[in-house]
Amino acid sequence: MTVPVRPLAVATLVLVTLLGGCSSAPPPTPDLARQLSDTVGVDGMFDHLRKLQEIADANGGSRSEGTAGYDASVDYVAQTLRDKGFDVDTPEYERLGVASPGKPTLTVAGRNYPVDQASLLTPTPAGGLRAITLRPQRPAGCAAADYGNSKMTGAIAIVDDTTCSIADKHDAAGAKGAVGLLVISDPRSAGSPQNLFTPGYYERLKMPTAVIDPTANTALRRTSAPVRLVLDAKAAMVKSRNVVAQTKTGDIRNAVMAGAHLDTAAKSPGINDNGTGVAALLETAAALGSQPQATNAVRFGFWGSEEAVLAGSTKYVAGLSDDQLNDIALYLNFDTIGSPNAGYFTYDGDQSGQPNPEIPADSVPLGSAGVERTLAGYLNLAGVRPADQPLSRASDYSPFLAAGVPIGGATTGAAQRKTKVQARLWGGVDGVAFDRNYHLPGDTIDNVNRDALAVMGAGAAFAVGTYAQSIEGVNGVPTREQRHRNRP
């Protein structure tokens, strides 16, 4: 689709005036936000996407964590920033990973079906788990009410992948007496819902839990006999790296932080998810330079493990001292911003849309509403009307949000299907996913919508420049002395 893009020279100047506030020396570059948004162009972002595509092509079509493709992506991003004069760190961390993949299997009527083991911490007993399968009255199985009067004692519960996290489904089934859980999901067609695997979910799973596809589900519907579930993958600690760089000028006690995840789903080049966010921030860093005339320091983070267990950003936040947490004025996140059937979403910092019940409104850090207004204001002036994206526990802004840091960001959508109303608003095709290649091998450079990336990439630069100039004003965030962070 083609998205109209209006000249922003005059309009954004007005917005900068509204958003800015009084700030102290050194004097910032006049209209830094507009300067950055005008400089960050789609051609430069595509140069980075081509490089990431080359890395994936040279490494089996993937840049997923734990592969040579991910290591090469880390090296590329780090060297690109060093070439622009930034001091760059690639801090290492450990997370739970796979020591032995085993052969997780579901046997139904003598036929074996492959399954995905949901938690490496909870295998089945030796020889597997043998039990009948039962279903709740409401397929989601998110709460006891979904089961009605149905008893699950001694059975393996079967639920779908909608509405809530796998941990909530597990808890509800266990409360009804289930001894195992099967979740029907087909990531090959559209990707699992983003709220299915929330950060740390695997630590809550105490009974064997697996993800099955529709083929296995069809077989289960044809039998009432016991089935056998074998979950035999084993856990190990895996080492990985983030990439972090900060400007050499600006107030480090009011750092503006922007991040994007660098890893991909297994067997996917991940050019839209999330090469686009990476490319936008690399071009923003290049336009900003390592020693800008900005009031506040700018820090860039490129995270590992987002597709696995959200460990990269979580480990980073957990490793900060109280003072270091208070030094971060706000966090901006950009994930999947070039979807072919694009929508234009800003994270719902003011909770004006349908809220996520897992994130109470009073837990959203003060200042997040202003960050949303900044991004939404830019998108409106660029000719696209933004919509709210409910806040989630499954994205890299989540650990910052939990720590009390104001957050914001934007996305063009992933596996969710575009509605008729959204198609009228933004163009594109209703009933089709924003990105049909989400988490799939087809997420190549040919999958990226240039027009959407042009708007969203420039919007990311605008937000960085706005807060690098000033964190005050009508869309500002709390000042250093007003901050009271939480330990995640």
Residue pairs with C-beta under 8 A, 6 or more apart in sequence:
1 341
1 342
1 426
1 427
1 428
1 449
1 451
2 427
2 451
3 342
3 383
3 384
3 426
3 427
3 451
3 452
3 454
3 455
4 383
4 384
5 382
5 383
5 451
5 454
5 455
6 381
6 382
6 383
8 34
8 37
8 38
8 381
8 382
8 458
9 34
9 38
11 381
12 31
12 33
12 34
12 37
12 378
12 381
12 462
13 31
13 34
15 33
15 377
15 378
15 381
16 31
16 33
16 34
16 466
16 469
18 473
18 474
18 475
19 33
19 374
19 377
19 466
19 470
19 473
19 474
19 475
19 476
20 466
20 469
20 470
20 472
20 473
21 470
21 471
21 472
21 473
21 476
22 470
22 472
23 295
23 469
23 470
23 472
24 295
26 249
26 293
26 295
27 293
28 293
28 294
28 295
28 468
28 469
28 470
29 35
29 292
29 293
29 294
29 469
32 292
32 293
32 294
32 465
32 466
32 468
32 469
33 461
33 462
33 463
33 464
33 465
33 466
33 468
33 469
34 462
34 465
35 287
35 465
36 284
36 287
36 288
36 461
36 462
36 464
36 465
37 378
37 458
37 459
37 461
37 462
37 465
38 458
39 283
39 287
39 461
40 280
40 283
40 284
40 287
40 457
40 458
40 460
40 461
41 283
41 454
41 457
41 458
42 450
42 453
42 454
42 457
44 279
44 283
44 286
45 276
45 279
45 280
45 282
45 283
45 453
45 457
46 279
46 445
46 448
46 450
46 453
48 80
48 275
48 278
48 279
48 282
48 283
49 271
49 275
49 276
49 279
49 445
49 448
50 445
51 76
52 63
52 73
52 76
52 269
52 270
52 271
52 275
52 278
52 279
53 269
53 271
53 275
53 444
53 445
55 63
55 69
55 72
55 73
55 76
56 62
56 63
56 69
56 264
56 269
56 270
56 271
56 444
57 269
58 69
58 72
59 67
59 68
59 69
59 72
60 67
60 69
61 267
61 268
61 269
61 441
62 69
62 264
62 266
62 267
62 268
62 269
62 270
63 69
63 70
63 72
63 73
63 262
63 263
63 264
63 269
63 270
64 70
64 263
64 264
64 265
64 266
64 267
64 268
64 270
64 307
65 238
65 240
65 263
65 304
65 305
65 307
65 308
66 97
66 238
66 240
69 264
70 240
70 262
70 263
70 264
70 304
71 241
73 262
73 263
74 90
74 241
74 243
74 262
74 302
74 304
77 243
77 262
77 278
77 282
77 302
78 88
78 90
78 243
78 245
80 282
80 286
81 88
81 243
81 245
81 282
81 285
81 300
82 88
84 285
84 286
84 289
84 290
85 248
85 289
85 290
85 291
86 245
86 246
86 247
86 248
86 285
86 290
86 300
87 245
87 246
87 248
87 290
88 243
88 244
88 245
89 243
89 244
89 245
90 241
90 242
90 243
90 244
91 241
91 242
91 244
91 316
91 319
92 239
92 240
92 241
93 239
93 240
93 241
93 242
93 304
93 311
93 312
93 315
93 316
93 319
94 237
94 238
94 239
94 240
94 315
95 237
95 238
95 240
95 305
95 308
95 309
95 311
95 315
96 120
96 121
96 202
96 235
96 236
96 237
96 238
96 309
96 311
97 120
97 235
97 236
97 237
97 238
97 308
98 120
98 233
98 234
98 235
98 236
98 238
99 234
99 235
99 236
100 232
100 233
100 234
101 233
102 117
102 123
102 231
102 232
102 233
102 234
103 114
103 230
103 232
104 114
104 115
104 116
104 117
104 210
104 230
104 231
104 232
104 233
105 112
105 113
105 114
105 115
105 128
105 229
105 230
106 112
106 113
106 114
106 115
106 182
106 210
106 212
106 216
106 227
106 228
106 229
106 230
107 113
107 128
107 227
107 228
107 229
107 230
108 216
108 219
108 220
108 223
108 227
109 219
109 222
109 223
109 225
111 219
113 212
113 213
113 215
113 216
113 219
115 182
115 210
115 211
115 212
115 216
115 229
115 231
116 210
116 211
117 123
117 209
117 210
117 231
117 232
117 233
118 166
118 181
118 183
118 201
118 202
118 205
118 209
118 210
118 211
119 201
119 202
119 203
119 205
119 209
120 202
120 233
120 234
120 235
121 202
121 203
121 205
121 235
122 202
122 205
122 206
122 207
122 208
122 209
122 231
123 208
123 231
123 232
123 233
123 234
124 180
124 208
124 229
124 230
124 231
124 232
127 230
128 228
128 229
128 230
128 231
129 156
129 179
129 180
129 208
129 228
129 229
129 230
129 231
130 226
130 227
130 228
130 229
131 154
131 155
131 156
131 179
131 180
131 226
131 227
131 229
132 154
132 155
132 156
132 224
132 225
132 226
132 227
133 155
133 156
133 157
133 158
133 182
133 220
133 227
134 150
134 152
134 155
134 156
134 157
134 158
134 178
135 141
135 150
135 157
135 158
135 159
136 146
136 147
136 148
136 150
136 157
136 159
136 172
136 173
136 176
137 146
137 147
137 148
137 150
138 145
138 146
138 147
139 159
139 160
139 162
140 146
140 159
140 160
140 162
140 163
140 164
140 169
141 147
141 157
141 159
141 160
141 169
141 172
141 173
142 163
142 164
142 168
142 169
142 172
143 168
143 172
144 172
144 175
144 176
146 172
147 172
147 176
150 176
151 176
151 177
152 173
152 176
152 177
152 178
153 176
153 177
153 178
154 177
154 179
155 177
155 178
155 179
156 178
156 179
156 180
156 181
156 182
156 227
156 229
157 173
157 176
157 178
157 180
157 181
157 182
158 181
158 182
158 184
158 217
158 220
159 169
159 173
159 181
159 182
159 183
159 184
160 183
160 184
160 185
161 183
161 184
161 185
161 192
161 193
161 196
161 211
162 193
164 195
165 195
165 196
165 197
165 198
165 201
165 358
165 393
166 181
166 183
166 196
166 197
166 198
166 201
166 205
166 209
166 211
167 198
167 201
167 204
167 205
169 181
169 183
170 181
170 204
170 205
170 206
170 207
170 209
171 204
173 181
173 207
174 181
174 206
174 207
178 207
179 207
179 208
180 207
180 208
180 209
180 210
180 229
181 207
181 208
181 209
181 210
182 209
182 210
182 211
182 212
182 216
182 220
182 229
183 196
183 209
183 210
183 211
183 212
184 211
184 212
184 213
184 214
184 217
185 192
185 193
185 196
185 211
185 212
185 213
186 213
186 214
187 439
188 213
188 440
190 415
190 417
190 433
190 436
190 438
191 414
191 415
191 433
191 438
191 439
191 440
192 211
192 415
193 415
194 392
194 394
194 395
194 414
194 415
194 416
195 356
195 358
195 392
195 393
195 394
197 394
198 358
198 392
198 393
198 394
199 309
199 310
199 314
199 393
199 394
199 398
199 399
200 309
200 310
202 309
208 229
208 231
209 231
210 229
210 231
212 220
220 227
240 304
240 305
240 311
240 312
241 304
242 262
242 301
242 302
242 303
242 304
242 312
242 313
242 315
242 316
243 262
243 300
243 301
243 302
244 299
244 300
244 301
244 302
244 316
245 285
245 299
245 300
246 252
246 255
246 297
246 298
246 299
246 300
247 288
247 289
247 290
247 291
247 292
247 294
247 297
247 298
247 299
248 290
248 291
249 291
249 292
249 293
249 294
249 297
250 292
250 294
250 295
250 296
250 297
250 298
250 468
251 295
251 296
251 297
252 297
252 327
253 326
253 327
253 480
254 295
254 296
254 297
254 327
254 329
254 471
254 479
254 480
255 296
255 297
255 298
255 299
255 327
255 328
255 329
256 296
256 297
256 298
256 299
256 329
256 330
256 332
256 464
256 467
256 468
256 471
257 298
257 299
257 300
257 301
257 328
257 329
257 330
257 331
257 332
257 400
258 281
258 284
258 298
258 299
258 300
258 301
258 331
258 332
258 333
258 334
258 460
258 463
258 464
259 281
259 300
259 301
259 302
259 303
259 313
259 331
259 332
259 333
259 334
259 396
259 397
260 274
260 277
260 278
260 280
260 281
260 301
260 302
260 303
260 333
260 334
260 335
260 396
261 274
261 277
261 302
261 303
261 304
261 306
261 307
261 312
261 313
261 335
261 396
262 274
262 278
262 302
262 303
262 304
262 312
263 270
263 303
263 304
263 305
263 306
263 307
263 308
263 312
264 270
264 273
264 274
264 307
264 443
265 273
265 307
265 439
265 440
265 443
266 307
267 440
267 441
268 439
268 440
268 441
268 443
269 275
269 441
269 443
269 444
269 445
270 443
271 443
271 444
271 445
271 447
271 448
272 336
272 337
272 338
272 339
272 340
272 435
272 437
272 438
272 443
272 447
272 448
273 335
273 336
273 414
273 435
273 438
273 439
273 443
274 306
274 334
274 335
274 336
275 448
276 334
276 336
276 337
276 338
276 448
276 453
276 456
276 457
277 333
277 334
277 335
277 336
277 337
277 460
278 302
279 453
279 457
280 334
280 337
280 453
280 456
280 457
280 460
280 461
281 300
281 302
281 334
281 460
283 457
283 461
284 300
284 457
284 460
284 461
284 464
285 298
285 300
287 461
288 294
288 298
288 464
288 465
288 468
292 298
292 468
294 468
294 469
295 468
295 469
295 470
296 329
296 467
296 468
296 469
296 470
296 471
298 464
298 468
299 328
301 313
301 316
301 396
303 312
303 313
303 316
303 396
304 311
304 312
305 311
305 312
305 315
306 312
306 313
306 335
306 395
306 396
307 439
310 394
310 395
310 396
310 398
310 399
312 396
313 396
313 397
313 398
313 399
313 400
314 398
314 399
314 488
316 399
317 325
317 399
317 400
317 402
317 403
317 488
318 399
318 488
320 328
322 485
322 487
325 403
325 404
325 405
325 485
326 480
326 483
326 485
327 480
328 400
328 405
329 406
329 467
329 471
329 477
329 480
330 367
330 371
330 405
330 406
330 407
330 408
330 467
330 471
330 477
331 397
331 400
331 405
331 406
331 407
331 408
332 371
332 407
332 408
332 409
332 460
332 463
332 464
332 467
333 347
333 395
333 396
333 397
333 407
333 408
333 409
334 409
334 410
334 411
334 456
334 460
335 395
335 396
335 409
335 411
336 411
336 412
336 413
336 414
336 435
336 438
337 410
337 411
337 412
337 452
337 453
337 456
337 457
337 460
338 412
338 448
338 449
338 450
338 452
338 453
338 456
339 411
339 412
339 413
339 414
339 434
339 435
339 449
339 452
340 434
340 435
340 436
340 437
340 447
340 448
340 449
341 413
341 418
341 428
341 429
341 432
341 433
341 434
341 435
341 436
341 449
342 412
342 413
342 426
342 428
342 434
342 449
342 451
342 452
343 387
343 412
343 413
343 418
343 422
343 426
343 428
343 434
344 379
344 384
344 385
344 386
344 387
344 410
344 412
344 426
344 452
344 455
344 456
345 386
345 387
345 388
345 389
345 410
345 411
345 412
345 413
346 372
346 375
346 376
346 379
346 386
346 387
346 388
346 389
346 408
346 409
346 410
347 368
347 372
347 389
347 391
347 397
347 407
347 408
347 409
347 410
348 355
348 372
348 388
348 389
348 390
348 391
349 364
349 368
349 369
349 370
349 371
349 372
349 391
349 406
349 407
349 408
350 368
350 369
350 372
350 373
351 361
351 364
351 369
351 391
352 388
353 387
353 388
353 389
353 390
354 388
354 390
355 361
355 390
355 391
356 390
356 391
356 392
358 393
359 390
359 391
359 392
359 393
359 401
363 401
364 391
364 401
365 401
365 404
365 405
365 406
365 407
366 406
366 477
366 478
367 406
367 476
367 477
367 478
368 401
368 406
368 407
368 408
370 406
370 474
370 475
370 476
370 477
371 406
371 407
371 408
371 463
371 467
371 475
371 477
372 408
373 474
373 475
374 408
374 462
374 463
374 466
374 467
374 475
375 386
375 408
375 409
375 410
375 459
375 462
375 463
376 386
377 475
378 458
378 459
378 462
378 463
379 385
379 386
379 410
379 455
379 459
380 386
382 455
382 458
382 459
383 455
384 426
384 455
385 425
385 426
386 410
387 422
387 425
389 410
389 411
391 401
392 398
395 409
397 407
397 408
397 409
399 488
400 407
401 407
402 486
402 488
403 485
403 486
403 487
403 488
404 483
404 484
404 485
404 486
405 485
406 477
406 478
408 463
410 456
410 459
410 460
412 434
412 435
412 449
412 452
412 456
413 433
413 434
413 435
414 433
414 434
414 435
414 438
415 433
415 434
415 435
415 438
415 439
416 433
416 434
417 430
417 431
417 432
417 433
417 434
418 426
418 428
418 429
418 430
418 431
418 432
418 433
418 434
419 430
420 430
420 431
422 428
422 430
423 429
423 430
435 443
435 447
436 442
437 443
437 444
437 447
466 475
467 477
470 476
471 477
471 479
472 479
